[in-house]
Amino acid sequence: MLKRLIATLFIMLMLPMSSVWADQYSDTLNLFKNAGESGSLLKSAYGYALFPSIGKGGVGIGGAHGKGHVYAKGKLIGDTSMTQITVGLQLGGQVYSELILFENEEALNAFTAGNFEFGADANAIAITASAGAQAGTTGTSTNVSGGKKDASAGGSFRKGMAVFTVAKGGLMYEASVGGQKFSYKPR
């Protein structure tokens, strides 16, 4: 009887958590859908990787980490994680959401094949507005965004991929060299 009660309580406690995660992903996706160019590119994308929250921080040497889901043709196909290490002039911390769009099946397959990496970047993030520039294996891109309420995004596919970020909060000044490394686990 006690085991059954404990199991029931555990399940009841976990149900709200699973809906919170589901809401977090759908809320983040809706944010990008309504943020200018990311929304229009999302409509034509073959697939995407979505990271609702990535935490980043550093003083001289920095790092970031976040977990997300990968989708193909709107269906969840796997889980992904991102780890970033940077070296250079940096101070502070931030939390942001990231959306990586895959223009076609080939680009998605390159991402899901194993350990995928993006290269060097430079950013300036303040509270819930951000501006950045990036150069790496996908070419070069720039982005500017507001916070959750006034996010806007601009960009296009480069080598089959496009990356968008929206700052959620924090204060970080950064001029660093580093890269994002992704892992993928199919469902």
KOLDOPA-851148 format. One record per residue (C-alpha): residue number from 1; x, y, z. Coordinates in Angstrom, 3 decimals, padded with zeros to 6 digits. Layout:
<panus>
> k,c1,c2,c3
> NUM,X,Y,Z .
...
</panus>
This chain:
<panus>
> k,c1,c2,c3
> 1,000.000,000.000,000.000 .
> 2,002.794,002.418,000.925 .
> 3,004.646,001.632,-002.318 .
> 4,001.511,002.341,-004.336 .
> 5,000.982,005.661,-002.527 .
> 6,004.585,006.709,-003.127 .
> 7,004.343,005.719,-006.802 .
> 8,001.089,007.657,-007.209 .
> 9,002.567,010.762,-005.554 .
> 10,005.664,010.522,-007.742 .
> 11,003.565,010.323,-010.909 .
> 12,001.410,013.242,-009.791 .
> 13,004.506,015.338,-009.123 .
> 14,006.084,014.469,-012.466 .
> 15,003.015,015.234,-014.621 .
> 16,003.240,018.992,-014.127 .
> 17,006.977,018.852,-014.864 .
> 18,006.428,017.149,-018.220 .
> 19,003.832,019.751,-019.207 .
> 20,006.226,022.517,-018.158 .
> 21,008.862,021.093,-020.513 .
> 22,006.292,020.726,-023.276 .
> 23,005.166,024.333,-022.759 .
> 24,008.773,025.524,-022.676 .
> 25,009.450,024.009,-026.112 .
> 26,006.190,025.198,-027.674 .
> 27,006.567,028.693,-026.160 .
> 28,010.122,028.967,-027.489 .
> 29,009.109,027.722,-030.933 .
> 30,006.253,030.256,-031.051 .
> 31,008.698,032.998,-030.099 .
> 32,010.898,032.169,-033.099 .
> 33,007.859,031.740,-035.386 .
> 34,006.859,035.325,-034.591 .
> 35,010.363,036.840,-034.798 .
> 36,010.647,037.993,-038.394 .
> 37,012.981,036.080,-040.681 .
> 38,013.286,033.056,-038.381 .
> 39,009.524,032.522,-038.750 .
> 40,009.541,032.583,-042.536 .
> 41,012.627,030.353,-042.772 .
> 42,011.080,027.947,-040.256 .
> 43,008.115,027.439,-042.599 .
> 44,010.388,026.235,-045.405 .
> 45,012.964,024.356,-043.273 .
> 46,013.269,020.596,-043.538 .
> 47,013.999,020.363,-039.795 .
> 48,015.325,022.206,-036.780 .
> 49,017.038,021.924,-033.406 .
> 50,015.444,023.922,-030.598 .
> 51,017.130,024.895,-027.319 .
> 52,014.680,026.655,-024.948 .
> 53,017.402,027.683,-022.462 .
> 54,021.160,027.808,-022.810 .
> 55,023.144,029.127,-019.869 .
> 56,026.399,030.929,-020.579 .
> 57,028.973,032.617,-018.370 .
> 58,032.613,033.453,-017.991 .
> 59,035.461,035.613,-016.800 .
> 60,038.309,035.273,-019.305 .
> 61,037.433,031.631,-019.933 .
> 62,033.764,030.928,-020.461 .
> 63,031.359,028.165,-021.182 .
> 64,027.771,027.454,-022.111 .
> 65,025.510,024.437,-022.016 .
> 66,021.959,023.608,-023.001 .
> 67,019.723,020.721,-023.989 .
> 68,017.219,020.606,-026.800 .
> 69,015.191,018.569,-029.245 .
> 70,015.689,017.872,-032.950 .
> 71,012.742,017.794,-035.348 .
> 72,012.390,016.638,-038.972 .
> 73,009.293,017.678,-040.924 .
> 74,007.687,018.776,-037.632 .
> 75,008.219,015.426,-035.847 .
> 76,010.481,014.956,-032.819 .
> 77,013.326,012.653,-033.880 .
> 78,015.906,013.043,-031.109 .
> 79,017.587,014.930,-028.312 .
> 80,020.611,017.182,-028.562 .
> 81,022.932,019.021,-026.241 .
> 82,025.221,021.970,-026.856 .
> 83,028.472,022.714,-025.054 .
> 84,030.578,025.778,-025.697 .
> 85,034.001,026.826,-024.438 .
> 86,035.356,030.304,-025.171 .
> 87,038.609,032.133,-024.446 .
> 88,039.056,035.894,-024.646 .
> 89,037.660,039.100,-023.230 .
> 90,034.405,038.146,-021.520 .
> 91,032.608,038.923,-018.311 .
> 92,029.150,038.032,-017.040 .
> 93,026.425,035.523,-017.667 .
> 94,023.335,035.147,-019.796 .
> 95,020.528,032.781,-020.673 .
> 96,019.266,032.562,-024.228 .
> 97,017.187,030.398,-026.563 .
> 98,018.630,029.059,-029.799 .
> 99,017.036,027.743,-032.985 .
> 100,019.086,025.990,-035.677 .
> 101,017.217,025.518,-038.957 .
> 102,018.125,022.856,-041.503 .
> 103,017.237,023.798,-045.075 .
> 104,017.231,020.215,-046.361 .
> 105,017.714,016.592,-045.349 .
> 106,021.447,016.762,-046.126 .
> 107,021.973,019.577,-043.598 .
> 108,019.944,017.721,-040.953 .
> 109,021.947,014.545,-041.584 .
> 110,025.220,016.462,-041.159 .
> 111,024.006,017.691,-037.754 .
> 112,022.689,014.311,-036.554 .
> 113,025.647,012.273,-037.853 .
> 114,027.627,012.710,-034.650 .
> 115,029.529,015.483,-032.964 .
> 116,028.795,018.622,-034.962 .
> 117,030.579,021.951,-034.348 .
> 118,030.094,025.633,-035.089 .
> 119,033.138,027.912,-035.039 .
> 120,034.295,031.294,-033.735 .
> 121,031.855,033.970,-032.606 .
> 122,031.698,037.439,-031.066 .
> 123,028.668,038.720,-029.134 .
> 124,027.409,041.579,-027.012 .
> 125,024.423,040.714,-024.822 .
> 126,022.666,043.110,-022.443 .
> 127,019.622,042.174,-020.331 .
> 128,017.065,040.966,-022.925 .
> 129,018.438,042.492,-026.093 .
> 130,021.336,041.146,-028.086 .
> 131,023.498,041.765,-031.107 .
> 132,025.997,039.324,-032.497 .
> 133,028.128,038.152,-035.360 .
> 134,029.229,034.619,-036.077 .
> 135,031.632,032.884,-038.434 .
> 136,032.116,029.139,-038.602 .
> 137,031.367,025.957,-040.491 .
> 138,028.028,027.404,-041.627 .
> 139,029.489,030.583,-043.088 .
> 140,028.923,033.967,-041.507 .
> 141,025.798,035.451,-039.994 .
> 142,024.594,038.297,-037.863 .
> 143,021.626,038.613,-035.582 .
> 144,019.866,041.190,-033.501 .
> 145,017.046,040.411,-031.156 .
> 146,014.940,041.908,-028.477 .
> 147,013.617,040.025,-025.521 .
> 148,010.711,037.609,-025.406 .
> 149,008.119,040.335,-025.955 .
> 150,009.831,042.183,-028.815 .
> 151,012.102,039.637,-030.477 .
> 152,013.037,040.171,-034.078 .
> 153,015.415,038.120,-036.147 .
> 154,017.121,038.424,-039.489 .
> 155,019.214,035.983,-041.455 .
> 156,019.283,033.388,-044.180 .
> 157,020.473,029.844,-044.831 .
> 158,024.240,029.398,-045.151 .
> 159,025.480,026.001,-046.261 .
> 160,022.013,024.601,-045.511 .
> 161,021.709,025.985,-041.956 .
> 162,020.562,029.142,-040.183 .
> 163,021.030,029.969,-036.491 .
> 164,018.875,032.353,-034.440 .
> 165,019.131,033.328,-030.780 .
> 166,016.893,035.290,-028.443 .
> 167,018.277,036.601,-025.159 .
> 168,016.222,035.668,-022.115 .
> 169,018.225,037.569,-019.524 .
> 170,021.590,038.358,-018.029 .
> 171,024.443,040.675,-018.757 .
> 172,027.480,039.537,-020.722 .
> 173,030.201,041.358,-022.599 .
> 174,032.201,039.129,-024.874 .
> 175,034.854,039.290,-027.565 .
> 176,036.080,035.727,-027.599 .
> 177,037.044,032.796,-029.753 .
> 178,035.410,029.462,-029.226 .
> 179,032.874,027.137,-030.674 .
> 180,029.690,025.262,-030.037 .
> 181,029.813,021.478,-030.063 .
> 182,026.600,019.491,-030.411 .
> 183,025.780,015.893,-029.617 .
> 184,022.727,014.024,-030.888 .
> 185,020.811,011.019,-029.592 .
> 186,017.963,009.611,-031.717 .
> 187,014.647,008.736,-030.054 .
</panus>
